[in-house]
């Protein structure tokens, strides 16, 4: 890696630099110049100042150049009044250096031309110095791009020779090396092409995509050396600091240890960084986390359009040494195949071709979260919004809805797909995610939103982890735009086991009271159509794993007799007269013959978290019991089930007697022989059902 020492032969550096500017540098001299620059930060600073001056004076004669420089210096402060103080100091130093270099430039230019003329005369007018090899070509990515190479005819020259100093003055450029490594430069940038596998960044930022076979490509700065291990990464140099961001794959970062700086030896410290990590190397060699990365023109958006991102910053409460993960902010980037997480290849997609990502989310600002943060119970993240916004949460349906979402956000009936790339066929083909709406959708997420009425910080919390469920996603659109669009439709209720629920045929009423005697929505019965006289007992479905009844629940021949025996709980923790699951569960009832069902009532009593009810109830009039193993509304309907209602009394609070009733909107829910209850979990609890009644003809 570069040595930040200051010992170098200034006269020789200037001689080599002048020869490079006149394209008279041979291969050996080019190697000598690179060695000098690699060995000294002061040499690199002198070289950068001279190359900037030379580039500015290209196309002018000596007198014209003098006049141009003086007029440029006269307006310098006005032109750069909007830069930050540290950058302003750099520009002022550059201006002073340019003034001092002007006299040197004139004398040196004359000396160089004299030497060249003498050499040409001695060789009969021929010039045996072979041109440096072409290592790369430049392609402007925007129409207003402007750059210089610091040599004759180097203004907007597309062919890059070994040793060229590329100064991107305006716009965005792509430099593609002969080994197919692509480097995107977002102006202003000063970068030297040392060789086909090494560049040196003096100032500004570049993004590098290294193809297979070109591993080992190296980017160096004054304080760091970044060695590719097959990846996509960026390097930015600013005010002596070097930021390294890994988008994909891995890089090795070489820095000097603090102890070696004291002794001025060349001991290197190598550390490997992976996708989703970003680190800042300070001028003294210390490392720190780069918390957020805003996706800009570096290889992503080349329209040249300027706008203020809606999400300006993202921070979290994670404080841990050797933690370098970053949040990537993507302005206006949400859409099909949008990358979901920094630490996974998952993508957001529409559920199907006919059900793409909702228009309300297309073009939203969003940021890529860490999927591993789903395992942190103490997690929170702060989002700074620059304007009023509609903030969306995309929550994997396998997760429990946390209180902070339930209390502050509106649930919609819309869903979005998550392409995780886990199908066996794609893994065997060494392919992860697919392209397009409905392609390789592995899981689904519900969409919630809330309107934030003024700019500022919004804090989001943790999500109780459930199995392999993913971390939530976050997107935002300007509130004014959101209000001008048709809002997403509201949903009948969220199911942790199911997604894409159809509209229910019934309507639901719930209440919470101190005792059964206080009920008003319905009263328990022992002679309803669900009693043993008219039906088989409530039978457990999907037994096994998390779907098994709690070990203390009385199960008789695979049934819950306590749900239809007419005996209510005697207290708020009656283990004998209740049936419950620790988490999810399903049970069904065979009415023995087609029965017109008017209403279905459920009753529960517990002192705390097991009192609320959260379930969906389904009906079928098929002769045989349809499959109970469906996991989405479409498959349920195809199997022969009809959604009768979604019951959710969680907002009534813990404890007490909870009662629910699902009634037909026009007096009847319809005719059914089979009924199925899909019971959701209540955090890590399950509802204490003491009685379920079915009333009908």
VMD Tcl script that draws the C-alpha trace (Angstrom):
set ca {
  {0.00 0.00 0.00}
  {1.16 3.62 -0.38}
  {3.63 5.01 2.14}
  {2.48 8.35 3.51}
  {6.09 9.53 3.84}
  {7.19 12.84 2.28}
  {10.71 12.09 1.00}
  {10.94 12.35 -2.81}
  {12.97 13.99 -5.57}
  {10.81 16.98 -6.49}
  {12.90 17.98 -9.49}
  {12.71 14.48 -10.96}
  {8.97 14.31 -10.31}
  {8.39 17.55 -12.22}
  {10.59 16.38 -15.08}
  {8.67 13.10 -15.39}
  {5.33 14.89 -15.07}
  {6.20 17.31 -17.87}
  {7.29 14.44 -20.08}
  {4.01 12.68 -19.37}
  {2.07 15.82 -20.29}
  {3.88 15.93 -23.63}
  {3.43 12.19 -24.27}
  {7.19 11.62 -24.31}
  {7.36 9.28 -21.32}
  {8.74 5.81 -22.06}
  {7.80 2.65 -20.16}
  {10.76 2.79 -17.77}
  {10.09 6.43 -16.93}
  {6.41 5.64 -16.43}
  {7.36 2.98 -13.90}
  {9.67 5.45 -12.15}
  {6.87 8.03 -11.94}
  {4.48 5.46 -10.48}
  {7.09 4.45 -7.90}
  {7.58 8.05 -6.77}
  {3.85 8.61 -6.48}
  {3.31 5.36 -4.61}
  {6.02 6.25 -2.09}
  {5.00 9.75 -1.05}
  {1.75 11.52 -0.22}
  {3.41 14.91 -0.79}
  {4.54 13.77 -4.23}
  {0.99 12.76 -5.07}
  {-0.29 16.14 -3.88}
  {2.27 18.02 -6.03}
  {1.47 15.82 -8.99}
  {-2.29 16.38 -8.58}
  {-1.87 20.16 -8.38}
  {0.30 20.25 -11.46}
  {-1.99 17.98 -13.47}
  {-5.03 20.12 -12.60}
  {-3.15 23.25 -13.67}
  {-1.96 21.61 -16.86}
  {-5.45 20.43 -17.70}
  {-6.88 23.91 -17.12}
  {-4.25 25.48 -19.37}
  {-4.58 22.98 -22.22}
  {-5.45 24.71 -25.42}
  {-3.95 28.04 -24.37}
  {-0.61 29.51 -25.36}
  {1.70 30.79 -22.69}
  {0.43 34.37 -22.73}
  {-3.16 33.32 -23.07}
  {-2.66 30.83 -20.29}
  {-1.32 33.55 -18.01}
  {-4.32 35.77 -18.72}
  {-6.73 32.88 -18.29}
  {-5.24 31.81 -14.97}
  {-5.26 35.34 -13.55}
  {-8.90 35.89 -14.51}
  {-9.81 32.47 -13.11}
  {-8.15 33.30 -9.79}
  {-10.00 36.64 -9.64}
  {-13.38 34.87 -9.73}
  {-12.27 31.81 -7.77}
  {-13.82 32.67 -4.39}
  {-17.17 33.58 -5.94}
  {-17.32 30.35 -7.95}
  {-16.58 28.13 -4.94}
  {-18.53 29.95 -2.23}
  {-20.92 27.01 -1.81}
  {-18.36 24.33 -0.89}
  {-17.70 23.22 2.67}
  {-14.91 24.81 4.67}
  {-12.44 21.95 4.44}
  {-12.94 21.58 0.70}
  {-12.65 25.39 0.34}
  {-9.24 25.29 2.01}
  {-8.14 22.65 -0.47}
  {-9.30 24.77 -3.39}
  {-7.56 27.85 -2.02}
  {-4.34 25.91 -1.58}
  {-4.76 24.67 -5.14}
  {-5.25 28.21 -6.41}
  {-2.14 29.47 -4.63}
  {-0.18 26.47 -5.86}
  {-1.38 27.13 -9.38}
  {-0.16 30.72 -9.17}
  {3.27 29.58 -7.98}
  {3.40 26.82 -10.57}
  {2.66 29.16 -13.45}
  {6.19 30.55 -13.54}
  {7.56 27.04 -13.19}
  {5.23 25.84 -15.93}
  {6.46 28.48 -18.39}
  {10.13 27.81 -17.70}
  {9.74 24.07 -17.58}
  {7.65 24.05 -20.74}
  {10.36 25.98 -22.56}
  {13.04 23.65 -21.19}
  {11.04 20.61 -22.22}
  {10.36 21.90 -25.71}
  {14.04 22.80 -26.12}
  {15.06 19.31 -25.06}
  {12.54 17.75 -27.39}
  {13.73 19.87 -30.33}
  {17.35 18.95 -29.67}
  {16.41 15.30 -29.50}
  {14.46 15.49 -32.75}
  {17.33 17.25 -34.49}
  {19.77 14.61 -33.37}
  {17.55 11.80 -34.60}
  {16.72 13.37 -37.89}
  {13.25 14.41 -36.87}
  {12.08 10.99 -35.72}
  {10.84 10.23 -32.24}
  {11.72 6.69 -31.13}
  {9.71 6.92 -27.87}
  {6.93 4.36 -28.14}
  {3.51 5.48 -26.95}
  {2.21 3.95 -23.76}
  {-0.18 1.04 -24.31}
  {-3.92 1.67 -24.39}
  {-5.33 0.18 -21.19}
  {-8.90 1.44 -21.18}
  {-11.59 3.47 -22.90}
  {-13.91 6.08 -21.45}
  {-17.63 6.31 -22.15}
  {-19.61 9.31 -20.85}
  {-22.78 8.23 -19.08}
  {-24.42 11.66 -19.24}
  {-24.51 14.22 -22.03}
  {-22.73 16.96 -20.08}
  {-19.63 14.94 -19.12}
  {-16.25 16.67 -19.31}
  {-12.82 15.28 -18.48}
  {-9.10 15.62 -19.14}
  {-6.16 13.22 -19.23}
  {-3.35 15.68 -18.52}
  {-1.56 15.27 -21.86}
  {-1.74 16.87 -25.31}
  {-5.12 16.30 -26.93}
  {-6.26 14.84 -23.61}
  {-9.47 16.83 -23.31}
  {-12.38 14.36 -23.53}
  {-9.98 11.80 -25.02}
  {-11.56 8.34 -24.83}
  {-8.43 6.16 -25.07}
  {-6.57 5.78 -21.79}
  {-2.86 5.06 -21.73}
  {-0.87 3.58 -18.89}
  {-0.06 6.31 -16.37}
  {-2.81 8.67 -17.50}
  {-4.28 10.92 -14.82}
  {-8.03 11.05 -15.40}
  {-9.62 14.22 -14.10}
  {-13.42 13.95 -14.30}
  {-14.53 17.58 -14.11}
  {-18.24 17.23 -14.83}
  {-20.81 14.45 -15.18}
  {-20.39 10.69 -14.86}
  {-17.94 8.51 -16.78}
  {-17.38 4.78 -17.22}
  {-13.79 3.68 -17.68}
  {-13.55 0.11 -18.96}
  {-10.16 -1.57 -18.81}
  {-8.98 -4.17 -21.31}
  {-9.58 -6.89 -18.69}
  {-13.25 -5.76 -18.69}
  {-13.08 -4.19 -15.23}
  {-15.57 -1.32 -15.21}
  {-14.93 1.83 -13.17}
  {-17.59 4.52 -12.82}
  {-16.32 8.00 -11.93}
  {-18.71 10.58 -10.49}
  {-17.23 14.05 -10.87}
  {-15.19 15.58 -9.48}
  {-12.64 12.76 -9.44}
  {-8.89 12.59 -9.96}
  {-7.58 9.08 -10.59}
  {-4.40 7.69 -12.13}
  {-4.42 4.48 -14.19}
  {-1.23 2.87 -12.93}
  {-1.65 -0.43 -14.79}
  {-4.33 -2.76 -16.06}
  {-4.84 -4.09 -12.52}
  {-4.24 -0.99 -10.39}
  {-5.55 2.56 -10.12}
  {-4.71 5.33 -7.68}
  {-7.47 7.66 -6.43}
  {-6.25 11.12 -5.46}
  {-9.64 12.68 -4.79}
  {-13.32 11.86 -5.30}
  {-15.24 8.61 -5.63}
  {-15.26 5.63 -7.99}
  {-17.31 2.43 -8.19}
  {-15.56 -0.71 -9.42}
  {-17.08 -3.89 -10.89}
  {-14.48 -6.60 -11.34}
  {-15.35 -9.53 -13.65}
  {-14.42 -13.14 -13.07}
  {-10.78 -13.68 -13.95}
  {-9.66 -10.17 -12.94}
  {-9.55 -10.82 -9.19}
  {-6.78 -8.95 -7.42}
  {-7.58 -5.62 -9.04}
  {-6.34 -2.93 -6.65}
  {-7.40 0.61 -5.78}
  {-5.02 2.61 -3.66}
  {-5.18 5.93 -1.84}
  {-2.84 7.73 0.53}
  {-3.95 5.63 3.50}
  {-5.38 2.41 2.11}
  {-5.06 -0.28 -0.50}
  {-8.22 -2.16 -1.56}
  {-7.64 -5.53 -3.21}
  {-10.58 -7.11 -5.00}
  {-11.54 -10.73 -4.35}
  {-14.23 -10.89 -7.03}
  {-16.70 -8.16 -6.23}
  {-18.35 -4.79 -6.70}
  {-17.15 -2.00 -4.43}
  {-16.54 1.73 -4.24}
  {-13.72 3.90 -2.94}
  {-14.03 7.58 -2.07}
  {-11.17 9.87 -1.00}
  {-12.08 13.10 0.76}
  {-10.02 15.35 3.03}
  {-7.50 12.62 3.76}
  {-10.08 9.94 4.61}
  {-10.81 6.91 2.44}
  {-14.26 5.28 2.45}
  {-14.57 1.69 1.20}
  {-18.02 0.23 0.51}
  {-18.55 -3.39 -0.54}
  {-21.71 -3.95 -2.60}
  {-21.09 -7.57 -3.54}
  {-18.43 -10.20 -2.87}
  {-15.33 -9.44 -0.78}
  {-12.30 -7.14 -0.68}
  {-9.09 -7.15 1.32}
  {-8.23 -3.79 2.91}
  {-4.58 -3.09 3.62}
  {-3.78 -0.30 6.06}
  {-0.84 0.54 8.23}
  {-1.05 -0.39 11.90}
  {-0.93 2.37 14.47}
  {2.30 0.97 15.90}
  {3.94 0.94 12.49}
  {3.08 4.61 11.99}
  {5.04 5.43 15.11}
  {8.07 3.53 13.92}
  {7.62 4.48 10.23}
  {8.04 0.86 9.12}
  {5.96 -0.72 6.36}
  {4.01 -3.26 8.38}
  {0.58 -3.76 6.83}
  {-2.66 -4.77 8.48}
  {-5.00 -6.73 6.21}
  {-8.68 -7.08 6.95}
  {-11.38 -8.68 4.78}
  {-14.71 -6.94 4.23}
  {-17.81 -8.51 2.69}
  {-20.97 -7.35 0.94}
  {-22.98 -5.00 3.13}
  {-19.96 -3.59 4.97}
  {-18.47 -0.11 4.73}
  {-15.46 1.33 6.50}
  {-13.75 4.70 6.74}
  {-9.97 4.77 6.95}
  {-8.90 8.02 8.57}
  {-5.69 9.80 7.73}
  {-4.15 8.35 10.89}
  {-5.13 4.80 9.87}
  {-8.01 4.28 12.31}
  {-11.12 2.45 11.10}
  {-14.75 3.43 11.74}
  {-18.16 2.30 10.52}
  {-19.91 4.08 7.65}
  {-23.50 3.77 8.86}
  {-25.32 4.71 5.65}
  {-24.62 4.76 1.94}
  {-26.76 6.73 -0.46}
  {-26.95 5.18 -3.88}
  {-26.07 7.98 -6.30}
  {-24.86 8.22 -9.85}
  {-22.12 5.68 -9.15}
  {-23.27 3.05 -11.59}
  {-26.97 3.39 -10.85}
  {-28.59 6.58 -12.08}
  {-27.09 8.57 -14.92}
  {-29.91 10.93 -15.82}
  {-28.10 13.93 -14.41}
  {-31.34 15.05 -12.76}
  {-30.81 16.71 -9.40}
  {-33.31 16.15 -6.60}
  {-33.38 15.97 -2.81}
  {-33.84 12.42 -1.53}
  {-36.85 11.93 0.71}
  {-34.85 9.69 3.07}
  {-31.73 11.63 4.01}
  {-30.26 9.43 6.74}
  {-30.67 6.11 8.53}
  {-29.09 5.28 11.90}
  {-29.55 2.50 14.43}
  {-28.76 1.71 18.06}
  {-26.13 -0.94 17.33}
  {-22.85 -0.08 19.02}
  {-20.31 -2.83 18.73}
  {-16.65 -2.99 17.83}
  {-15.79 -4.58 14.50}
  {-19.30 -3.91 13.18}
  {-19.17 -2.31 9.72}
  {-22.55 -2.95 8.10}
  {-24.24 -0.06 6.31}
  {-27.75 0.90 5.28}
  {-28.06 1.64 1.59}
  {-30.47 4.46 0.77}
  {-31.91 4.18 -2.75}
  {-33.67 7.38 -3.85}
  {-36.61 6.73 -6.20}
  {-35.41 3.16 -6.62}
  {-38.29 0.95 -5.48}
  {-39.84 -1.34 -8.09}
  {-39.75 -4.84 -9.52}
  {-36.56 -6.73 -8.58}
  {-35.49 -4.03 -6.10}
  {-32.81 -5.43 -3.81}
  {-34.32 -5.90 -0.35}
  {-31.40 -6.38 2.05}
  {-27.76 -5.41 2.34}
  {-26.79 -8.86 3.63}
  {-28.95 -11.02 1.31}
  {-29.72 -11.26 -2.41}
  {-33.50 -11.19 -1.78}
  {-35.63 -8.97 -4.01}
  {-39.03 -7.27 -3.82}
  {-41.43 -8.32 -6.58}
  {-45.09 -8.42 -7.47}
  {-46.85 -11.64 -6.42}
  {-47.76 -12.50 -10.01}
  {-47.89 -11.01 -13.49}
  {-51.50 -10.01 -12.83}
  {-50.65 -8.71 -9.34}
  {-47.48 -6.59 -9.69}
  {-46.03 -4.23 -7.12}
  {-48.71 -1.61 -6.37}
  {-48.35 1.63 -8.33}
  {-48.29 3.53 -5.04}
  {-44.86 2.05 -4.27}
  {-43.21 2.34 -7.69}
  {-40.41 4.91 -7.60}
  {-40.47 5.27 -3.82}
  {-37.35 6.09 -1.86}
  {-36.33 3.10 0.23}
  {-33.37 1.71 2.08}
  {-31.96 -1.80 2.22}
  {-32.10 -3.19 5.75}
  {-30.12 -6.04 7.33}
  {-32.05 -9.30 7.29}
  {-30.09 -10.52 10.30}
  {-31.55 -7.67 12.38}
  {-34.79 -9.65 12.59}
  {-33.07 -11.56 15.39}
  {-32.46 -8.45 17.54}
  {-35.19 -7.84 20.12}
  {-33.64 -4.53 21.24}
  {-33.32 -3.09 17.74}
  {-34.54 0.31 16.60}
  {-33.75 2.43 13.56}
  {-34.12 6.19 13.06}
  {-35.11 7.50 9.63}
  {-34.75 11.19 8.76}
  {-37.34 12.43 6.24}
  {-36.71 15.70 4.40}
  {-40.40 16.35 3.65}
  {-43.89 15.13 4.62}
  {-44.20 11.52 3.48}
  {-46.27 8.37 3.41}
  {-44.09 5.76 5.08}
  {-44.62 2.12 4.13}
  {-43.64 -1.00 6.10}
  {-43.37 -4.31 4.21}
  {-43.79 -7.07 6.80}
  {-43.20 -10.77 6.12}
  {-46.52 -12.48 6.87}
  {-44.76 -15.12 8.95}
  {-43.90 -12.44 11.51}
  {-46.14 -11.36 14.32}
  {-47.30 -7.77 13.88}
  {-45.46 -5.81 16.58}
  {-47.29 -3.30 18.76}
  {-45.55 -0.28 17.21}
  {-46.90 -1.22 13.76}
  {-50.35 -2.14 15.03}
  {-50.70 1.16 16.93}
  {-49.22 3.58 14.39}
  {-49.72 2.07 10.93}
  {-52.71 1.25 8.75}
  {-52.91 -2.27 7.41}
  {-53.84 -2.68 3.76}
  {-55.15 -5.71 1.89}
  {-52.26 -5.48 -0.59}
  {-49.24 -7.75 -0.56}
  {-45.81 -7.88 -2.13}
  {-43.67 -10.87 -3.05}
  {-40.21 -11.74 -1.72}
  {-37.89 -13.56 -4.12}
  {-35.31 -15.34 -1.95}
  {-33.85 -17.62 -4.61}
  {-34.21 -20.79 -2.57}
  {-35.78 -23.18 -5.08}
  {-33.73 -26.30 -5.65}
  {-33.81 -25.90 -9.42}
  {-32.28 -22.44 -9.27}
  {-29.68 -23.46 -6.70}
  {-28.52 -26.32 -8.90}
  {-28.25 -23.87 -11.77}
  {-26.12 -21.51 -9.64}
  {-28.83 -18.87 -9.90}
  {-30.42 -17.08 -6.98}
  {-33.18 -14.63 -7.79}
  {-35.25 -14.43 -10.96}
  {-36.39 -11.38 -12.93}
  {-39.89 -9.95 -13.11}
  {-43.20 -9.90 -11.29}
  {-44.37 -13.28 -10.02}
  {-41.08 -15.03 -10.81}
  {-39.68 -17.34 -8.12}
  {-41.71 -15.80 -5.30}
  {-40.80 -17.62 -2.08}
  {-42.71 -15.60 0.54}
  {-45.04 -12.64 0.88}
  {-45.19 -9.45 2.89}
  {-48.15 -7.37 4.00}
  {-48.12 -3.63 3.32}
  {-48.72 -1.09 6.11}
  {-48.45 2.68 5.98}
  {-48.70 5.86 8.01}
  {-48.63 9.51 6.99}
  {-45.82 11.63 8.43}
  {-47.02 15.23 8.33}
  {-43.72 17.08 8.75}
  {-40.02 16.51 8.10}
  {-37.98 14.96 10.86}
  {-36.96 11.69 12.48}
  {-39.21 8.62 12.61}
  {-38.20 5.70 14.83}
  {-39.09 2.11 13.93}
  {-38.69 -0.86 16.24}
  {-37.98 -4.57 16.36}
  {-40.10 -7.44 15.09}
  {-40.63 -10.58 17.19}
  {-38.83 -13.30 15.28}
  {-40.76 -16.24 13.91}
  {-38.85 -19.09 12.27}
  {-37.19 -18.01 9.04}
  {-39.32 -14.89 8.55}
  {-37.53 -11.94 6.96}
  {-36.78 -8.49 8.32}
  {-39.23 -5.78 7.29}
  {-38.64 -3.34 4.45}
  {-39.17 0.43 4.49}
  {-40.19 2.77 1.65}
  {-41.40 6.36 1.47}
  {-43.14 8.58 -1.08}
  {-43.90 12.32 -0.87}
  {-47.16 12.79 1.00}
  {-48.53 15.17 -1.60}
  {-48.05 12.54 -4.31}
  {-49.54 9.80 -2.12}
  {-52.65 11.82 -1.40}
  {-53.15 12.42 -5.12}
  {-53.23 8.66 -5.78}
  {-55.89 6.11 -5.05}
  {-55.01 4.66 -1.61}
  {-54.28 0.98 -1.17}
  {-57.44 -0.88 -0.06}
  {-57.77 -1.81 3.58}
  {-57.65 -5.49 4.52}
  {-60.07 -7.64 6.53}
  {-57.30 -8.57 8.94}
  {-53.78 -9.93 8.87}
  {-53.12 -13.65 9.06}
  {-49.69 -14.84 10.12}
  {-50.26 -18.18 8.38}
  {-52.09 -16.98 5.29}
  {-51.68 -14.26 2.70}
  {-53.96 -12.93 0.00}
  {-57.21 -13.49 1.90}
  {-60.41 -13.13 -0.16}
  {-63.25 -10.92 1.02}
  {-65.17 -12.67 3.82}
  {-68.87 -13.41 3.41}
  {-69.66 -12.53 7.03}
  {-69.24 -9.60 9.39}
  {-67.53 -9.80 12.76}
  {-68.35 -8.40 16.21}
  {-66.06 -8.71 19.25}
  {-66.21 -7.63 22.88}
  {-64.29 -7.94 26.12}
  {-66.16 -8.14 29.44}
  {-65.32 -9.10 33.06}
  {-67.43 -12.28 33.07}
  {-69.65 -14.48 30.89}
  {-72.74 -12.95 32.53}
  {-71.82 -9.58 31.03}
  {-71.78 -10.75 27.38}
  {-73.91 -8.89 24.82}
  {-72.72 -10.02 21.37}
  {-73.52 -13.70 21.97}
  {-74.21 -16.20 24.75}
  {-72.63 -19.68 25.09}
  {-74.90 -22.60 24.22}
  {-74.85 -26.36 24.76}
  {-77.47 -27.18 22.12}
  {-76.00 -25.46 19.05}
  {-75.22 -27.24 15.76}
  {-71.62 -27.73 16.92}
  {-72.64 -29.87 19.90}
  {-72.06 -33.67 19.79}
  {-75.75 -34.21 19.02}
  {-75.40 -32.64 15.59}
  {-71.71 -32.92 14.66}
  {-68.49 -34.75 15.23}
  {-66.12 -33.31 17.81}
  {-63.70 -30.50 16.91}
  {-60.80 -32.37 15.35}
  {-57.17 -31.26 15.38}
  {-55.71 -30.51 11.94}
  {-52.06 -30.19 10.97}
  {-50.77 -31.93 14.08}
  {-47.02 -31.80 14.55}
  {-44.38 -29.19 15.32}
  {-45.69 -25.73 16.13}
  {-49.19 -26.82 15.07}
  {-49.52 -29.31 17.92}
  {-51.84 -28.41 20.81}
  {-50.18 -27.32 24.03}
  {-48.97 -30.29 26.06}
  {-51.43 -29.48 28.87}
  {-54.43 -29.31 26.53}
  {-56.78 -32.28 26.85}
  {-56.91 -34.06 23.47}
  {-59.16 -37.13 23.10}
  {-58.63 -39.24 19.98}
  {-57.32 -36.21 18.13}
  {-60.27 -33.99 19.14}
  {-61.04 -31.06 21.46}
  {-64.21 -32.20 23.29}
  {-64.08 -29.16 25.59}
  {-65.02 -26.82 22.70}
  {-68.51 -28.33 22.31}
  {-69.41 -29.70 25.75}
  {-71.23 -26.56 26.92}
  {-68.96 -26.26 29.98}
  {-67.38 -22.83 30.42}
  {-64.13 -21.97 32.20}
  {-64.47 -21.86 35.97}
  {-61.64 -19.37 36.39}
  {-59.19 -17.30 34.33}
  {-56.63 -20.11 33.99}
  {-58.76 -23.27 33.73}
  {-56.52 -25.86 32.08}
  {-59.17 -28.57 32.06}
  {-61.95 -26.73 30.24}
  {-59.86 -24.92 27.63}
  {-58.16 -25.91 24.39}
  {-55.16 -23.92 23.12}
  {-52.03 -23.90 21.04}
  {-48.75 -22.30 22.01}
  {-48.60 -20.70 18.58}
  {-50.55 -21.45 15.41}
  {-53.03 -24.25 15.06}
  {-55.99 -25.48 13.04}
  {-59.06 -27.53 13.92}
  {-62.20 -28.42 11.98}
  {-65.76 -29.58 12.50}
  {-67.89 -31.96 10.43}
  {-71.59 -30.99 10.67}
  {-72.43 -34.40 9.12}
  {-74.76 -32.91 6.52}
  {-75.13 -29.60 4.64}
  {-76.30 -27.01 7.16}
  {-77.36 -23.41 6.73}
  {-75.15 -21.49 9.15}
  {-76.35 -18.18 10.58}
  {-73.54 -17.35 12.97}
  {-70.44 -18.75 14.65}
  {-69.49 -17.63 18.16}
  {-66.26 -18.18 20.12}
  {-65.52 -17.58 23.80}
  {-62.22 -17.34 25.71}
  {-61.20 -16.37 29.25}
  {-57.72 -15.83 30.64}
  {-56.06 -13.56 33.14}
  {-53.57 -12.19 30.60}
  {-52.19 -12.73 27.08}
  {-54.23 -15.84 26.17}
  {-57.60 -14.04 26.34}
  {-57.62 -12.24 22.93}
  {-58.86 -14.08 19.83}
  {-57.15 -14.01 16.47}
  {-58.32 -16.50 13.84}
  {-60.05 -16.94 10.50}
  {-62.97 -19.32 9.99}
  {-63.71 -21.07 6.71}
  {-66.62 -23.13 5.38}
  {-67.03 -25.80 2.68}
  {-70.00 -27.77 1.40}
  {-67.89 -30.38 -0.37}
  {-68.92 -34.00 0.39}
  {-65.40 -34.75 1.63}
  {-63.33 -32.57 3.90}
  {-61.11 -30.38 1.62}
  {-57.40 -30.10 2.29}
  {-56.54 -28.10 5.39}
  {-52.90 -27.52 4.41}
  {-53.38 -24.41 2.25}
  {-51.23 -21.35 2.95}
  {-52.83 -18.65 0.81}
  {-56.30 -17.48 -0.09}
  {-56.10 -18.61 -3.70}
  {-55.21 -22.18 -2.73}
  {-57.95 -22.22 -0.09}
  {-60.57 -21.24 -2.64}
  {-59.24 -23.79 -5.14}
  {-59.47 -26.49 -2.46}
  {-63.14 -25.68 -1.90}
  {-63.04 -23.34 1.13}
  {-64.87 -20.01 1.52}
  {-63.69 -17.38 3.99}
  {-66.50 -16.64 6.46}
  {-64.70 -14.11 8.65}
  {-61.47 -12.92 10.30}
  {-61.71 -12.41 14.06}
  {-59.19 -10.17 15.83}
  {-59.87 -8.91 19.37}
  {-56.26 -8.09 20.24}
  {-56.96 -4.36 20.29}
  {-59.35 -4.92 23.23}
  {-56.39 -5.75 25.46}
  {-55.26 -8.65 27.66}
  {-57.31 -10.44 30.29}
  {-61.03 -10.93 30.86}
  {-63.63 -12.73 28.76}
  {-63.35 -12.21 25.01}
  {-66.27 -13.12 22.76}
  {-66.64 -12.98 18.98}
  {-69.45 -13.70 16.56}
  {-69.33 -14.08 12.77}
  {-72.75 -13.40 11.24}
  {-74.09 -13.47 7.75}
  {-74.44 -10.04 6.19}
  {-77.95 -10.93 4.99}
  {-79.01 -13.30 7.75}
  {-77.02 -16.38 6.66}
  {-73.39 -17.24 6.12}
  {-74.40 -19.94 3.62}
  {-74.75 -23.70 3.61}
  {-71.77 -25.77 4.73}
  {-70.94 -29.23 5.96}
  {-67.34 -28.55 7.02}
  {-65.96 -25.65 9.09}
  {-62.27 -24.88 9.64}
  {-60.62 -22.55 12.15}
  {-57.12 -21.23 11.35}
  {-55.88 -19.96 14.72}
  {-53.07 -17.39 14.86}
  {-50.58 -17.00 17.65}
  {-50.63 -14.15 20.16}
  {-46.93 -13.44 20.49}
  {-45.67 -16.62 22.10}
  {-49.13 -17.47 23.43}
  {-52.30 -19.11 22.13}
  {-55.97 -18.25 22.75}
  {-57.66 -20.08 25.64}
  {-60.82 -21.30 23.80}
  {-63.45 -22.58 26.21}
  {-66.44 -22.86 23.84}
  {-67.26 -22.51 20.14}
  {-70.90 -22.49 19.02}
  {-72.36 -22.91 15.54}
  {-75.93 -21.69 15.08}
  {-77.96 -22.64 12.03}
  {-80.95 -24.43 10.57}
}
mol new
graphics top color blue
foreach p $ca { graphics top sphere $p radius 0.5 }
foreach p [lrange $ca 0 end-1] q [lrange $ca 1 end] { graphics top cylinder $p $q radius 0.2 }
display resetview
